[in-house]
Amino acid sequence: MGQIVFRFLVGGLVVSCFAALGDVLKPKSFAGLFGAAPSVGLATLALTAESQGHGFASLEARSMMAGAVGLLLYACACSRLMMQFEWHALRAAVLALLLWFAASFSLWFVFLR
C-alpha cells in the first residue's frame, strides 16, 4: 500500500511539473509527452532504489536510456518513411519497430550485458 501511495504522489508531482514545462514549450502537444514517460520512469526508479538497492536501480536506469535511444531512432525512422517516402503508417511503424528492437538490443548487448 505504501508503494502505491508513493508512486501516486511522485507520479502526480512529476506529471504536474513536466506538464507545466510542456505547456510553456511550443507546440502544446509536448505537454502530454513530457507528462507521461518521465514521471513513470522516475517513480519506478525511486521505488526500485528503495526496494532493490541503488545498484539494481542504476542498471534499470541504463536500460531505460537504451530503450529511449531505440525510441528516438524509431520516431525518426517512422517520420522519414512516412514524410519522405510516403509510406503508410502501418508499414512504416512495423519496419521501424524492427529498428527499435535492433538498436535497443545492440545497446544492451554492448553496454549492459
PABAMAR-712802 format. One record per residue: residue in one letter; x, y, z of N, C-alpha, C in turn. Coordinates in Angstrom, 1 decimal. Each point is the difference from the previous one (the first is absolute). Layout:
REC resn   n.px   n.py   n.pz  ca.px  ca.py  ca.pz   c.px   c.py   c.pz
REC    A      X      Y      Z      X      Y      Z      X      Y      Z
...
This chain:
REC resn   n.px   n.py   n.pz  ca.px  ca.py  ca.pz   c.px   c.py   c.pz
REC    M    0.8   -1.2    0.0   -0.8    1.2    0.0    0.9    1.3    0.0
REC    G    1.1   -0.1    0.7    0.9    1.1    0.1    0.6    0.4   -1.4
REC    Q    0.3   -1.0   -0.7    0.6    0.2   -1.4   -1.0    0.6   -0.9
REC    I   -1.3   -0.4    0.1   -1.0    0.6   -0.8   -0.2    1.5    0.3
REC    V    0.0    0.4    1.2   -0.1    1.4    0.4    1.2    0.7   -0.4
REC    F    1.2   -0.5    0.2    1.2    0.7   -0.5    0.0    0.2   -1.5
REC    R   -0.4   -1.1   -0.7    0.0    0.1   -1.5   -1.0    1.1   -0.4
REC    F   -1.1    0.0    0.7   -1.1    1.0   -0.3    0.5    1.4    0.2
REC    L    0.7    0.2    1.2    0.4    1.4    0.3    1.2    0.4   -0.9
REC    V    1.0   -0.8   -0.2    1.1    0.3   -0.8   -0.4    0.2   -1.5
REC    G   -0.8   -1.0   -0.4   -0.5    0.1   -1.4   -0.8    1.3   -0.2
REC    G   -0.9    0.3    0.9   -0.9    1.2   -0.2    0.8    1.3    0.1
REC    L    1.0    0.0    0.9    0.8    1.2    0.1    0.9    0.2   -1.3
REC    V    0.6   -1.1   -0.5    0.9    0.1   -1.1   -0.9    0.3   -1.3
REC    V   -1.1   -0.7   -0.1   -0.9    0.3   -1.1   -0.4    1.5   -0.1
REC    S   -0.3    0.5    1.2   -0.4    1.4    0.0    1.2    0.9   -0.4
REC    C    1.2   -0.3    0.5    1.1    0.9   -0.4    0.3   -0.1   -1.5
REC    F    0.0   -1.3   -0.5    0.3   -0.1   -1.5   -1.1    0.5   -0.8
REC    A   -1.2    0.0    0.4   -1.1    0.5   -0.7    0.1    1.6   -0.1
REC    A    0.4    0.6    1.1    0.2    1.4    0.1    1.1    0.4   -1.0
REC    L    1.1   -0.8    0.0    1.1    0.3   -0.9   -0.4   -0.2   -1.5
REC    G   -0.8   -1.0   -0.2   -0.5   -0.2   -1.4   -1.0    1.0   -0.4
REC    D   -0.7    0.6    0.9   -0.9    1.1   -0.3    0.7    1.3   -0.4
REC    V    1.2    0.1    0.5    0.8    1.2   -0.3    0.6   -0.1   -1.4
REC    L    0.4   -1.3   -0.4    0.6   -0.2   -1.2   -1.0    0.0   -1.2
REC    K    0.5    0.1   -1.2   -0.8    0.0   -1.2    0.4   -1.3   -0.7
REC    P   -0.9   -0.7   -0.6   -1.4    0.0    0.0   -0.6   -0.5    1.3
REC    K   -1.2    0.2    0.2   -0.7   -0.4    1.3   -0.1   -1.5    0.1
REC    S    0.2   -0.7   -1.1   -0.1   -1.5    0.1    1.2   -0.6    0.8
REC    F    1.0    0.8    0.3    1.1   -0.5    0.9   -0.4   -0.2    1.4
REC    A   -1.1    0.7    0.4   -0.5   -0.2    1.4   -0.3   -1.4    0.3
REC    G   -0.7   -0.7   -0.9   -0.3   -1.4    0.2    1.2   -0.9    0.0
REC    L    0.9    0.3   -0.9    1.2   -0.8   -0.1    0.9    0.1    1.3
REC    F    0.1    1.2    0.4    0.8    0.3    1.2   -0.7   -0.5    1.3
REC    G   -1.3   -0.1    0.0   -0.7   -0.3    1.1    0.0   -1.5    0.3
REC    A    0.1   -0.8   -1.0   -0.2   -1.5    0.2    1.3   -0.7    0.3
REC    A    0.9   -0.2   -0.9    1.1   -0.8    0.1    1.0    0.3    1.1
REC    P    0.4    1.3    0.1    1.0    0.2    1.1   -0.5   -0.2    1.4
REC    S   -1.3    0.2    0.2   -0.5   -0.2    1.4   -0.1   -1.4    0.3
REC    V   -0.4   -0.9   -0.9    0.0   -1.4    0.2    1.4   -0.6    0.3
REC    G    0.9    0.5   -0.8    1.4   -0.5    0.1    0.6    0.4    1.3
REC    L   -0.2    1.3    0.4    0.5    0.5    1.3   -0.6   -0.7    1.2
REC    A   -1.3   -0.2    0.0   -0.7   -0.7    1.1    0.5   -1.4    0.1
REC    T    0.2   -0.7   -1.2    0.5   -1.4    0.0    1.4   -0.1    0.6
REC    L    0.8    0.9   -0.4    1.4    0.0    0.4    0.1    0.3    1.5
REC    A   -0.8    0.9    0.5    0.0    0.3    1.5   -0.5   -1.2    0.8
REC    L   -1.0   -0.7   -0.5   -0.5   -1.2    0.7    1.1   -1.1   -0.1
REC    T    0.6   -0.2   -1.1    1.0   -1.0   -0.2    1.2    0.3    0.9
REC    A    0.4    1.2    0.1    1.2    0.3    0.9   -0.4   -0.2    1.4
REC    E   -1.2    0.2    0.4   -0.4   -0.2    1.4   -0.1   -1.5    0.3
REC    S   -0.6   -0.8   -0.9   -0.2   -1.4    0.3    1.1   -0.9   -0.4
REC    Q    0.7    0.3   -1.1    1.0   -0.9   -0.6    1.5    0.5    0.2
REC    G    0.1    1.2    0.3    1.3    0.6    0.2    0.4    0.8   -1.2
REC    H    1.1    0.8    0.3    0.4    1.0   -1.1    0.7   -0.7   -1.1
REC    G    0.7   -1.1    0.2    0.6   -0.7   -1.1   -1.0   -0.5   -1.1
REC    F   -1.0   -0.6    0.5   -1.1   -0.5   -0.9   -0.7    1.2   -0.7
REC    A   -0.2    1.0    0.7   -0.7    1.2   -0.5    0.9    0.7   -1.1
REC    S    1.3    0.0    0.1    0.9    0.5   -1.0   -0.1   -0.8   -1.2
REC    L    0.0   -1.3    0.1   -0.1   -0.9   -1.1   -1.3    0.2   -0.7
REC    E   -1.1    0.2    0.7   -1.3    0.3   -0.6    0.0    1.3   -0.7
REC    A    0.6    1.0    0.5    0.1    1.3   -0.6    0.8   -0.1   -1.3
REC    R    1.1   -0.7    0.0    0.7   -0.2   -1.3   -0.8   -0.7   -1.0
REC    S   -0.8   -1.0    0.4   -0.9   -0.7   -0.9   -1.0    0.9   -0.6
REC    M   -0.5    0.9    0.9   -1.0    1.0   -0.5    0.6    0.9   -1.0
REC    M    1.3    0.4    0.2    0.6    0.9   -1.0    0.3   -0.7   -1.3
REC    A    0.3   -1.3    0.0    0.2   -0.7   -1.2   -1.4   -0.1   -0.8
REC    G   -1.0   -0.3    0.7   -1.4    0.0   -0.6   -0.3    1.4   -0.6
REC    A    0.4    1.0    0.7   -0.4    1.4   -0.5    0.8    0.3   -1.3
REC    V    1.2   -0.4   -0.1    0.8    0.1   -1.2   -0.7   -0.7   -1.1
REC    G   -0.5   -1.2    0.3   -0.7   -0.8   -1.0   -1.3    0.7   -0.4
REC    L   -0.7    0.6    0.9   -1.2    0.7   -0.3    0.3    1.2   -0.8
REC    L    1.0    0.7    0.2    0.4    1.2   -0.8    0.2   -0.5   -1.4
REC    L    0.8   -1.1   -0.2    0.2   -0.5   -1.4   -1.3   -0.4   -0.6
REC    Y   -0.9   -0.6    0.7   -1.3   -0.4   -0.5   -0.8    1.2   -0.5
REC    A    0.0    1.0    0.8   -0.8    1.2   -0.3    0.6    0.7   -1.3
REC    C    1.3    0.1    0.0    0.6    0.6   -1.2   -0.2   -0.8   -1.3
REC    A    0.1   -1.4    0.2   -0.2   -0.8   -1.2   -1.4    0.0   -0.5
REC    C   -1.0    0.0    1.0   -1.4    0.1   -0.4   -0.3    1.3   -0.7
REC    S    0.5    1.1    0.5   -0.2    1.3   -0.6    0.6    0.0   -1.4
REC    R    1.2   -0.4   -0.1    0.6    0.0   -1.3   -0.7   -0.8   -1.1
REC    L   -0.4   -1.3    0.4   -0.6   -0.9   -0.9   -1.4    0.6   -0.4
REC    M   -0.7    0.6    0.9   -1.3    0.5   -0.4    0.0    1.3   -0.7
REC    M    0.9    0.9    0.4    0.0    1.3   -0.7    0.8    0.0   -1.3
REC    Q    1.2   -0.6    0.0    0.8    0.1   -1.2   -0.3   -1.1   -1.0
REC    F   -0.3   -1.2    0.5   -0.3   -1.1   -1.0   -1.5   -0.3   -0.1
REC    E   -0.8    0.8    0.8   -1.5   -0.1   -0.1   -0.5   -1.5    0.2
REC    W    0.6   -0.6    1.0   -0.5   -1.4    0.4   -1.2    0.2    0.9
REC    H   -0.8   -1.1    0.0   -1.2    0.0    0.9    0.6   -0.2    1.5
REC    A   -0.8    0.5    0.9    0.4    0.0    1.4    0.3   -1.4    0.5
REC    L   -0.9   -1.0   -0.3    0.2   -1.3    0.5    1.3   -0.6   -0.5
REC    R    0.3    0.1   -1.3    1.2   -0.5   -0.6    1.3    0.6    0.6
REC    A   -0.1    1.4    0.2    1.2    0.7    0.5    0.2   -0.4    1.5
REC    A   -1.1   -0.2    0.7    0.1   -0.3    1.5    0.6   -1.4    0.2
REC    V   -0.5   -0.9   -0.8    0.5   -1.4    0.1    1.5   -0.1   -0.3
REC    L    0.4    0.7   -1.1    1.4    0.0   -0.3    0.9    0.7    1.0
REC    A   -0.5    1.1    0.5    0.7    0.8    1.0    0.1   -0.8    1.3
REC    L   -1.1   -0.8    0.3    0.1   -0.8    1.3    1.2   -1.0   -0.1
REC    L    0.3   -0.5   -1.2    1.2   -0.9   -0.1    1.3    0.8    0.3
REC    L    0.0    1.3   -0.5    1.1    0.8    0.3    0.1    0.3    1.5
REC    W   -1.1    0.3    0.7    0.0    0.3    1.4    0.5   -1.2    0.8
REC    F   -0.4   -1.2   -0.4    0.4   -1.2    0.7    1.5   -0.2   -0.3
REC    A    0.5    0.1   -1.2    1.4   -0.2   -0.3    0.9    1.0    0.7
REC    A   -0.4    1.2    0.1    0.8    1.1    0.6    0.0   -0.3    1.5
REC    S   -1.1   -0.2    0.6   -0.1   -0.3    1.5    0.8   -1.2    0.4
REC    F   -0.2   -1.1   -0.8    0.7   -1.2    0.4    1.5    0.1   -0.2
REC    S    0.4    0.7   -1.1    1.4    0.3   -0.2    0.7    0.8    1.1
REC    L   -0.7    1.0    0.4    0.5    0.8    1.2    0.1   -0.8    1.2
REC    W   -1.1   -0.8    0.3    0.1   -0.9    1.1    1.1   -1.0    0.0
REC    F    0.2   -0.6   -1.2    1.1   -1.0   -0.2    1.4    0.7    0.2
REC    V    0.2    1.2   -0.5    1.3    0.6    0.1    0.3    0.6    1.4
REC    F   -1.0    0.7    0.5    0.2    0.7    1.3   -0.5   -0.6    1.3
REC    L   -1.1   -0.7   -0.1   -0.7   -0.4    1.2    0.2   -1.5    0.3
REC    R    0.5   -0.8   -0.8    0.1   -1.4    0.2    1.0   -0.3    1.0
